[in-house]
Amino acid sequence: MGQSIAFGSFLSAMRARLAPDPEAALTHRRVPGLRREEVAQRAGVSTDYYTRLEQGRNIHPSRSVLASVARALQLNDSESAHMYDLLENCGGQASSPPEVQRVRASLRQLLDAVGEVPAVVLGRRTDVLASNRMARLLFADFPTMSREQRNYTRWIMLDPGARVLFRDWHGAASDAVAALRADIGRHPGDPAATALVGELAVNSEEFRQWWARHTVAQRASGTLELHHGVVGDLSLDFEHLLLPDDTDQSLRIYTAKNGSPSQDALKLLSSWAGSPDSASHQISTSSEGTT
């Protein structure tokens, strides 16, 4: 293991978010969060040692030291895993990722088999690798987009239709950015990821702010509140399942509670899509693809 600038920047960002002890908060502070010496004291290491960690110097902390630093910075499980990823993957020469991500035929069959609920397969960089009919009706027709545009984070950040669809757009979009940050920690040196981050940073002020916070997360489940242009409001639960034979791919399925208005709305969307009226009605407001 070796150090990297990315590792040090992450530690610094996590330190900045922590509130000082009540007594220390009364002293004059030029920067937010804890001072380096305060984190070092909490972690049981010297200030010089912790400073070298944040500066990305080539030292080799033990697992026990890293665990102490994680506790001092109050990292959750996702953040701790990201810290280890940065240290292990970014300190040396990064390997180039495969250019093409492939979805097994049986997994595509599964997407179609789940029937009247939306489902997608996400891959590296939050690329949308596959989606079923209901996902294309509810979110976006990703297969019609170019390969560079076929990305969940890019879509939710840059597509005007996504801002309308998600009732809590800020929450959903920041979650996507946090998932992208986690992926890049696992796979440094990915040219496609670097290009994606650059494009989003140029075109989205919100992305620049969220990216600078180094927030890392991958929600395993949750609820989305949506407002669809055809069927109105929906409340959908989702499950995010990592595939055991390829942990760079995940299956996300969205369901509505039995007998709920949201379940009725999904059924209406499915039947509406097959009606003559749907042919002349654009579901999405996006200029790059249809929802």
C-alpha positions in Angstrom: 0.0 0.0 0.0 1.1 3.5 -0.7 -0.2 7.0 -0.3 -1.9 9.2 -2.8 -3.3 12.7 -3.2 -6.8 11.2 -3.4 -6.4 9.4 -0.1 -5.2 12.5 1.6 -8.0 14.7 0.1 -10.6 12.3 1.4 -9.2 12.4 4.9 -9.2 16.2 4.8 -12.8 16.4 3.6 -14.0 14.0 6.3 -12.1 16.0 8.9 -13.7 19.3 7.8 -17.2 18.0 8.3 -16.7 17.1 12.0 -17.7 19.6 14.8 -15.1 20.3 17.4 -15.6 19.5 21.1 -17.7 22.2 22.9 -14.7 23.6 24.7 -12.5 23.7 21.6 -15.3 25.3 19.6 -14.9 28.4 21.7 -11.4 29.0 20.3 -10.9 31.0 17.1 -10.8 28.7 14.0 -9.9 29.8 10.5 -11.2 26.6 8.8 -14.3 24.4 9.5 -14.1 21.1 11.3 -11.5 19.5 13.4 -7.8 20.4 13.3 -5.3 17.8 12.4 -3.9 17.6 15.9 -7.4 16.9 17.2 -8.0 14.0 14.8 -4.5 12.7 15.6 -5.3 12.7 19.3 -8.6 10.9 18.8 -6.8 8.3 16.6 -3.9 7.8 19.0 -1.2 8.8 16.5 1.2 11.7 16.4 0.2 14.9 14.7 3.1 14.6 12.3 2.1 11.1 11.3 -1.5 12.1 10.6 -0.3 15.2 8.7 1.7 13.0 6.5 -1.4 10.8 5.8 -3.3 13.9 4.7 -0.4 15.1 2.6 -0.4 11.8 0.7 3.2 10.9 1.6 4.5 7.4 0.9 4.0 5.8 4.2 2.4 2.5 5.0 -0.2 2.6 7.8 -1.3 -0.6 9.4 -4.9 -1.8 9.5 -5.1 -1.0 13.1 -4.0 2.6 12.6 -6.5 3.0 9.7 -9.3 1.6 11.9 -8.4 4.2 14.5 -8.4 7.0 12.0 -11.8 5.8 10.7 -13.2 5.9 14.2 -11.7 9.4 14.8 -13.2 10.7 11.6 -16.5 8.9 12.4 -16.6 7.1 9.1 -19.5 4.8 8.3 -19.0 1.4 6.6 -19.1 2.8 3.1 -16.7 5.6 3.9 -14.3 3.2 5.6 -14.4 0.9 2.6 -13.7 3.8 0.3 -10.7 4.9 2.5 -9.2 1.4 2.1 -9.9 1.4 -1.6 -8.1 4.7 -2.1 -5.1 3.5 -0.2 -4.8 0.2 -1.8 -5.7 1.1 -5.4 -4.5 4.7 -5.8 -1.0 4.3 -4.3 0.4 2.4 -7.2 0.0 2.0 -10.9 -3.7 1.7 -11.8 -4.7 -0.9 -14.3 -6.9 0.1 -17.2 -10.5 -1.1 -17.0 -12.2 -3.2 -19.7 -13.7 -0.9 -22.3 -16.9 -2.9 -22.8 -19.1 -4.1 -19.9 -21.3 -7.1 -20.9 -24.6 -8.3 -19.4 -25.3 -12.0 -19.3 -28.2 -13.1 -21.5 -29.8 -14.8 -18.5 -29.7 -11.5 -16.6 -31.4 -9.7 -19.5 -34.1 -12.5 -19.4 -34.5 -11.7 -15.7 -35.1 -8.0 -16.5 -37.9 -9.0 -18.8 -39.3 -11.6 -16.5 -40.0 -9.3 -13.6 -42.8 -7.9 -15.8 -44.6 -4.8 -14.8 -42.0 -3.3 -12.5 -39.0 -1.2 -13.6 -35.6 -2.8 -13.4 -32.1 -1.8 -14.5 -28.6 -3.2 -14.5 -25.9 -0.7 -13.5 -22.2 -1.2 -14.1 -18.9 0.7 -13.7 -19.2 4.5 -13.3 -23.0 4.0 -12.9 -23.3 3.1 -16.6 -26.8 1.8 -17.4 -26.0 -1.6 -19.0 -29.5 -2.9 -19.5 -33.1 -1.9 -18.7 -36.5 -3.4 -19.1 -39.5 -1.9 -20.8 -41.0 -0.4 -17.6 -37.7 1.3 -16.7 -37.5 2.8 -20.1 -41.1 4.1 -19.7 -40.6 5.4 -16.2 -37.0 6.8 -16.5 -35.3 7.1 -19.8 -34.9 5.1 -23.0 -31.2 4.6 -22.4 -30.6 2.1 -25.3 -31.4 4.9 -27.8 -28.6 7.1 -26.3 -25.0 7.1 -27.3 -22.7 5.0 -25.1 -21.3 8.1 -23.4 -24.8 9.4 -22.5 -26.0 6.0 -21.2 -25.0 6.7 -17.6 -27.3 7.1 -14.6 -25.4 9.9 -12.9 -25.0 11.8 -16.1 -28.7 11.5 -16.9 -29.9 12.5 -13.5 -27.5 15.5 -13.3 -27.9 16.9 -16.8 -31.3 15.8 -18.1 -34.0 18.4 -17.5 -36.6 15.6 -17.4 -34.9 14.0 -14.5 -35.3 17.2 -12.4 -39.0 17.0 -13.1 -39.4 13.3 -12.5 -37.7 13.1 -9.0 -39.7 15.0 -6.4 -36.5 15.1 -4.3 -34.1 15.6 -7.1 -31.3 16.9 -4.9 -31.4 13.7 -2.7 -31.5 11.3 -5.6 -28.8 13.2 -7.6 -26.4 13.5 -4.6 -26.8 9.7 -4.0 -25.8 9.0 -7.6 -22.7 11.3 -7.2 -21.8 9.4 -4.0 -22.1 6.1 -5.8 -19.9 7.4 -8.6 -17.3 8.5 -6.1 -17.2 5.0 -4.5 -16.7 3.4 -8.0 -13.8 5.7 -8.8 -12.1 4.8 -5.5 -12.2 1.1 -6.5 -11.1 1.7 -10.1 -8.5 4.6 -10.4 -7.1 5.6 -13.7 -10.3 4.9 -15.7 -10.3 7.3 -18.7 -14.0 7.1 -19.1 -14.6 8.0 -15.5 -12.2 10.9 -15.7 -14.1 12.2 -18.8 -17.4 11.8 -17.1 -16.4 13.7 -14.0 -14.9 16.4 -16.2 -18.1 16.8 -18.2 -20.3 16.9 -15.1 -18.0 19.4 -13.3 -18.1 21.7 -16.3 -21.9 21.5 -16.7 -23.3 21.3 -13.2 -22.6 23.5 -10.2 -24.4 21.0 -7.9 -22.1 18.3 -9.1 -19.0 20.4 -8.4 -20.2 21.1 -4.8 -21.1 17.5 -4.1 -17.9 16.1 -5.6 -15.8 18.4 -3.5 -17.4 16.9 -0.3 -16.0 13.4 -1.1 -19.3 11.9 0.0 -19.4 8.1 -0.5 -22.5 5.9 -0.4 -24.3 3.1 -2.1 -27.8 2.7 -0.9 -28.9 -0.9 -0.8 -32.6 0.0 -0.6 -34.8 3.0 -0.3 -37.9 4.8 -1.5 -38.2 7.2 -4.5 -40.9 9.8 -4.8 -41.6 10.6 -8.4 -43.9 12.7 -10.5 -44.4 11.3 -14.0 -45.8 13.4 -16.8 -48.4 10.8 -17.7 -49.4 9.0 -14.6 -48.7 11.5 -11.9 -47.2 10.8 -8.5 -45.6 7.5 -7.5 -43.9 6.2 -4.4 -41.6 3.3 -5.3 -39.4 1.1 -3.1 -36.1 0.0 -4.6 -33.6 -2.8 -3.9 -30.0 -2.5 -5.1 -28.5 -6.0 -5.4 -24.8 -6.6 -6.1 -24.3 -9.5 -8.5 -22.1 -12.2 -6.8 -20.2 -13.1 -10.0 -19.4 -9.5 -11.0 -19.4 -7.0 -8.1 -19.0 -4.2 -10.6 -22.6 -4.9 -11.8 -25.8 -4.5 -9.8 -29.5 -5.1 -10.3 -31.9 -2.4 -9.2 -35.6 -3.2 -9.0 -38.4 -0.7 -8.2 -41.7 -1.9 -6.8 -44.9 -0.4 -5.4 -46.9 -1.6 -2.4 -49.7 -4.0 -3.3 -53.0 -2.2 -3.8 -51.4 1.2 -3.6 -52.1 4.1 -6.0 -48.5 3.8 -7.2 -49.1 0.2 -8.2 -52.1 1.4 -10.2 -50.0 4.1 -11.7 -47.4 1.6 -13.0 -50.2 -0.5 -14.5 -51.6 2.6 -16.2 -48.2 3.5 -17.5 -47.8 0.1 -19.0 -51.2 0.0 -20.7 -50.9 3.6 -21.8 -47.6 2.9 -23.6 -49.4 0.4 -25.8 -52.2 2.8 -26.7 -52.4 4.9 -29.9 -52.1 8.1 -27.8 -48.6 7.2 -26.6 -47.2 7.4 -30.2 -47.7 11.1 -30.4 -46.9 12.0 -26.7 -43.3 12.4 -25.6 -43.0 11.1 -22.1 -39.7 12.8 -21.2 -38.7 16.4 -21.5 -35.2 15.3 -22.3 -33.5 16.3 -25.5 -31.2 13.3 -25.4 -33.6 10.4 -24.8 -37.1 9.5 -23.8 -38.3 8.4 -20.4 
